Amino acid sequence: MADPVQPAAVEEERMHIMQQVLENPFLLLFLGVALPTVIYMVWGVMEIVGIPIAK
């Protein structure tokens, strides 16, 4: 005979989004490469746009 308390104990708890991100090494690697790349590209475009036009 099954124990009525058992199904509640087996029920899985949902993981938070941040915990899923921090436990996935490939996602961390991707973010560690992609975010600085995007930030430096935006920074470079801002610097180029800020250069005055020669007359």
Chimera marker file (.cmm) of the C-alpha trace (Angstrom):
<marker_set name="trace">
<marker id="1" x="0.000" y="0.000" z="0.000" r="1" g="1" b="0" radius="0.5"/>
<marker id="2" x="1.346" y="3.427" z="-0.964" r="1" g="1" b="0" radius="0.5"/>
<marker id="3" x="2.153" y="6.018" z="1.652" r="1" g="1" b="0" radius="0.5"/>
<marker id="4" x="-0.085" y="9.123" z="1.208" r="1" g="1" b="0" radius="0.5"/>
<marker id="5" x="2.767" y="11.460" z="2.247" r="1" g="1" b="0" radius="0.5"/>
<marker id="6" x="5.171" y="10.115" z="-0.416" r="1" g="1" b="0" radius="0.5"/>
<marker id="7" x="3.844" y="11.987" z="-3.524" r="1" g="1" b="0" radius="0.5"/>
<marker id="8" x="4.239" y="15.390" z="-1.840" r="1" g="1" b="0" radius="0.5"/>
<marker id="9" x="7.835" y="14.580" z="-0.893" r="1" g="1" b="0" radius="0.5"/>
<marker id="10" x="8.692" y="13.431" z="-4.433" r="1" g="1" b="0" radius="0.5"/>
<marker id="11" x="7.275" y="16.585" z="-6.041" r="1" g="1" b="0" radius="0.5"/>
<marker id="12" x="10.149" y="18.552" z="-7.545" r="1" g="1" b="0" radius="0.5"/>
<marker id="13" x="10.726" y="22.148" z="-6.589" r="1" g="1" b="0" radius="0.5"/>
<marker id="14" x="11.170" y="24.563" z="-9.498" r="1" g="1" b="0" radius="0.5"/>
<marker id="15" x="14.644" y="26.066" z="-9.847" r="1" g="1" b="0" radius="0.5"/>
<marker id="16" x="14.990" y="29.826" z="-10.045" r="1" g="1" b="0" radius="0.5"/>
<marker id="17" x="16.248" y="31.332" z="-13.295" r="1" g="1" b="0" radius="0.5"/>
<marker id="18" x="19.462" y="32.626" z="-11.688" r="1" g="1" b="0" radius="0.5"/>
<marker id="19" x="20.214" y="29.175" z="-10.253" r="1" g="1" b="0" radius="0.5"/>
<marker id="20" x="19.764" y="27.609" z="-13.695" r="1" g="1" b="0" radius="0.5"/>
<marker id="21" x="22.127" y="30.182" z="-15.226" r="1" g="1" b="0" radius="0.5"/>
<marker id="22" x="24.798" y="29.734" z="-12.554" r="1" g="1" b="0" radius="0.5"/>
<marker id="23" x="24.695" y="25.930" z="-12.797" r="1" g="1" b="0" radius="0.5"/>
<marker id="24" x="25.152" y="25.845" z="-16.587" r="1" g="1" b="0" radius="0.5"/>
<marker id="25" x="28.860" y="26.252" z="-17.459" r="1" g="1" b="0" radius="0.5"/>
<marker id="26" x="28.245" y="26.576" z="-21.217" r="1" g="1" b="0" radius="0.5"/>
<marker id="27" x="25.721" y="29.355" z="-20.701" r="1" g="1" b="0" radius="0.5"/>
<marker id="28" x="28.183" y="31.127" z="-18.397" r="1" g="1" b="0" radius="0.5"/>
<marker id="29" x="30.904" y="30.758" z="-21.040" r="1" g="1" b="0" radius="0.5"/>
<marker id="30" x="28.618" y="32.152" z="-23.725" r="1" g="1" b="0" radius="0.5"/>
<marker id="31" x="27.559" y="35.091" z="-21.544" r="1" g="1" b="0" radius="0.5"/>
<marker id="32" x="31.170" y="35.755" z="-20.532" r="1" g="1" b="0" radius="0.5"/>
<marker id="33" x="32.192" y="36.068" z="-24.179" r="1" g="1" b="0" radius="0.5"/>
<marker id="34" x="29.068" y="37.613" z="-25.694" r="1" g="1" b="0" radius="0.5"/>
<marker id="35" x="28.343" y="40.373" z="-23.168" r="1" g="1" b="0" radius="0.5"/>
<marker id="36" x="31.797" y="42.019" z="-23.228" r="1" g="1" b="0" radius="0.5"/>
<marker id="37" x="31.833" y="41.731" z="-27.030" r="1" g="1" b="0" radius="0.5"/>
<marker id="38" x="28.495" y="43.503" z="-27.364" r="1" g="1" b="0" radius="0.5"/>
<marker id="39" x="29.436" y="46.152" z="-24.787" r="1" g="1" b="0" radius="0.5"/>
<marker id="40" x="32.768" y="46.925" z="-26.500" r="1" g="1" b="0" radius="0.5"/>
<marker id="41" x="31.093" y="47.082" z="-29.913" r="1" g="1" b="0" radius="0.5"/>
<marker id="42" x="28.499" y="49.554" z="-28.623" r="1" g="1" b="0" radius="0.5"/>
<marker id="43" x="31.262" y="51.540" z="-26.928" r="1" g="1" b="0" radius="0.5"/>
<marker id="44" x="33.251" y="51.621" z="-30.192" r="1" g="1" b="0" radius="0.5"/>
<marker id="45" x="30.251" y="52.811" z="-32.190" r="1" g="1" b="0" radius="0.5"/>
<marker id="46" x="29.638" y="55.552" z="-29.616" r="1" g="1" b="0" radius="0.5"/>
<marker id="47" x="33.273" y="56.654" z="-29.916" r="1" g="1" b="0" radius="0.5"/>
<marker id="48" x="33.105" y="56.727" z="-33.728" r="1" g="1" b="0" radius="0.5"/>
<marker id="49" x="29.866" y="58.723" z="-33.682" r="1" g="1" b="0" radius="0.5"/>
<marker id="50" x="31.456" y="61.183" z="-31.235" r="1" g="1" b="0" radius="0.5"/>
<marker id="51" x="34.347" y="62.073" z="-33.592" r="1" g="1" b="0" radius="0.5"/>
<marker id="52" x="33.753" y="65.498" z="-35.133" r="1" g="1" b="0" radius="0.5"/>
<marker id="53" x="33.472" y="65.678" z="-38.924" r="1" g="1" b="0" radius="0.5"/>
<marker id="54" x="36.501" y="67.272" z="-40.639" r="1" g="1" b="0" radius="0.5"/>
<marker id="55" x="35.941" y="70.413" z="-42.695" r="1" g="1" b="0" radius="0.5"/>
<link id1="1" id2="2" r="1" g="1" b="0" radius="0.2"/>
<link id1="2" id2="3" r="1" g="1" b="0" radius="0.2"/>
<link id1="3" id2="4" r="1" g="1" b="0" radius="0.2"/>
<link id1="4" id2="5" r="1" g="1" b="0" radius="0.2"/>
<link id1="5" id2="6" r="1" g="1" b="0" radius="0.2"/>
<link id1="6" id2="7" r="1" g="1" b="0" radius="0.2"/>
<link id1="7" id2="8" r="1" g="1" b="0" radius="0.2"/>
<link id1="8" id2="9" r="1" g="1" b="0" radius="0.2"/>
<link id1="9" id2="10" r="1" g="1" b="0" radius="0.2"/>
<link id1="10" id2="11" r="1" g="1" b="0" radius="0.2"/>
<link id1="11" id2="12" r="1" g="1" b="0" radius="0.2"/>
<link id1="12" id2="13" r="1" g="1" b="0" radius="0.2"/>
<link id1="13" id2="14" r="1" g="1" b="0" radius="0.2"/>
<link id1="14" id2="15" r="1" g="1" b="0" radius="0.2"/>
<link id1="15" id2="16" r="1" g="1" b="0" radius="0.2"/>
<link id1="16" id2="17" r="1" g="1" b="0" radius="0.2"/>
<link id1="17" id2="18" r="1" g="1" b="0" radius="0.2"/>
<link id1="18" id2="19" r="1" g="1" b="0" radius="0.2"/>
<link id1="19" id2="20" r="1" g="1" b="0" radius="0.2"/>
<link id1="20" id2="21" r="1" g="1" b="0" radius="0.2"/>
<link id1="21" id2="22" r="1" g="1" b="0" radius="0.2"/>
<link id1="22" id2="23" r="1" g="1" b="0" radius="0.2"/>
<link id1="23" id2="24" r="1" g="1" b="0" radius="0.2"/>
<link id1="24" id2="25" r="1" g="1" b="0" radius="0.2"/>
<link id1="25" id2="26" r="1" g="1" b="0" radius="0.2"/>
<link id1="26" id2="27" r="1" g="1" b="0" radius="0.2"/>
<link id1="27" id2="28" r="1" g="1" b="0" radius="0.2"/>
<link id1="28" id2="29" r="1" g="1" b="0" radius="0.2"/>
<link id1="29" id2="30" r="1" g="1" b="0" radius="0.2"/>
<link id1="30" id2="31" r="1" g="1" b="0" radius="0.2"/>
<link id1="31" id2="32" r="1" g="1" b="0" radius="0.2"/>
<link id1="32" id2="33" r="1" g="1" b="0" radius="0.2"/>
<link id1="33" id2="34" r="1" g="1" b="0" radius="0.2"/>
<link id1="34" id2="35" r="1" g="1" b="0" radius="0.2"/>
<link id1="35" id2="36" r="1" g="1" b="0" radius="0.2"/>
<link id1="36" id2="37" r="1" g="1" b="0" radius="0.2"/>
<link id1="37" id2="38" r="1" g="1" b="0" radius="0.2"/>
<link id1="38" id2="39" r="1" g="1" b="0" radius="0.2"/>
<link id1="39" id2="40" r="1" g="1" b="0" radius="0.2"/>
<link id1="40" id2="41" r="1" g="1" b="0" radius="0.2"/>
<link id1="41" id2="42" r="1" g="1" b="0" radius="0.2"/>
<link id1="42" id2="43" r="1" g="1" b="0" radius="0.2"/>
<link id1="43" id2="44" r="1" g="1" b="0" radius="0.2"/>
<link id1="44" id2="45" r="1" g="1" b="0" radius="0.2"/>
<link id1="45" id2="46" r="1" g="1" b="0" radius="0.2"/>
<link id1="46" id2="47" r="1" g="1" b="0" radius="0.2"/>
<link id1="47" id2="48" r="1" g="1" b="0" radius="0.2"/>
<link id1="48" id2="49" r="1" g="1" b="0" radius="0.2"/>
<link id1="49" id2="50" r="1" g="1" b="0" radius="0.2"/>
<link id1="50" id2="51" r="1" g="1" b="0" radius="0.2"/>
<link id1="51" id2="52" r="1" g="1" b="0" radius="0.2"/>
<link id1="52" id2="53" r="1" g="1" b="0" radius="0.2"/>
<link id1="53" id2="54" r="1" g="1" b="0" radius="0.2"/>
<link id1="54" id2="55" r="1" g="1" b="0" radius="0.2"/>
</marker_set>
